[in-house]
């Protein structure tokens, strides 16, 4: 999956991301950033560009929000 980030701290970037399941809970792992919580995604302005429907549902169950 590809995520687009627009934060003051890191600037505008497109990064690769993947879902990693730790202790039964799916989490978002972004290259160069590491694991990002749902709150951290909001703070850093993460927008999901290329994401499958299965990945979207898994992240929604973990508490991540999406703009529809």
C-alpha positions as CSV (number, residue, x, y, z in Angstrom):
1,X,0.0,0.0,0.0
2,X,1.1,3.6,-0.6
3,X,0.5,6.4,1.9
4,X,0.9,10.1,1.4
5,X,2.0,12.2,4.3
6,X,1.8,16.0,4.6
7,X,3.3,17.0,7.9
8,X,5.1,20.0,9.1
9,X,7.9,17.9,10.6
10,X,8.5,15.6,7.7
11,X,7.1,17.5,4.7
12,X,5.2,16.0,1.8
13,X,6.2,12.4,1.1
14,X,4.8,9.2,-0.5
15,X,5.9,6.1,1.4
16,X,5.3,2.4,1.3
17,X,3.3,0.9,4.2
18,X,2.2,-2.5,5.3
19,X,0.0,-4.0,7.9
20,X,1.8,-6.0,10.6
21,X,-0.1,-8.0,13.2
22,X,1.4,-7.8,16.7
23,X,-0.2,-9.6,19.6
24,X,-3.3,-10.1,17.6
25,X,-3.8,-6.4,16.8
26,X,-3.1,-5.1,13.3
27,X,-0.9,-2.0,13.1
28,X,0.4,0.2,10.3
29,X,4.1,0.0,9.6
30,X,5.4,2.9,7.4
31,X,8.9,2.7,5.8
32,X,11.2,5.4,7.4
33,X,8.7,6.0,10.2
34,X,8.0,2.7,11.8
35,X,4.8,1.8,13.5
36,X,2.1,4.6,13.5
37,X,-0.9,4.6,15.8
38,X,-4.2,6.0,14.6
39,X,-3.5,9.2,16.5
40,X,-0.1,9.5,15.0
41,X,-1.6,9.1,11.5
42,X,-3.9,12.1,12.2
43,X,-1.1,14.2,13.6
44,X,1.2,13.5,10.6
45,X,-1.6,13.9,8.0
46,X,-1.4,10.4,6.6
47,X,-3.7,9.7,3.6
48,X,-4.0,6.2,2.1
49,X,-3.5,6.4,-1.7
50,X,-3.3,2.7,-2.8
51,X,-5.1,0.4,-0.4
52,X,-7.1,-2.8,-1.0
53,X,-10.6,-3.2,0.5
54,X,-9.3,-6.0,2.8
55,X,-6.5,-3.8,4.2
56,X,-9.0,-1.0,4.7
57,X,-11.4,-3.1,6.7
58,X,-8.5,-4.5,8.9
59,X,-7.3,-1.0,9.7
60,X,-10.8,0.2,10.4
61,X,-11.2,-2.5,13.0
62,X,-7.9,-1.4,14.6
63,X,-9.2,2.2,15.0
64,X,-7.8,3.9,11.9
65,X,-10.1,6.5,10.2
66,X,-10.5,7.0,6.4
67,X,-11.9,9.9,4.4
68,X,-14.6,8.6,2.1
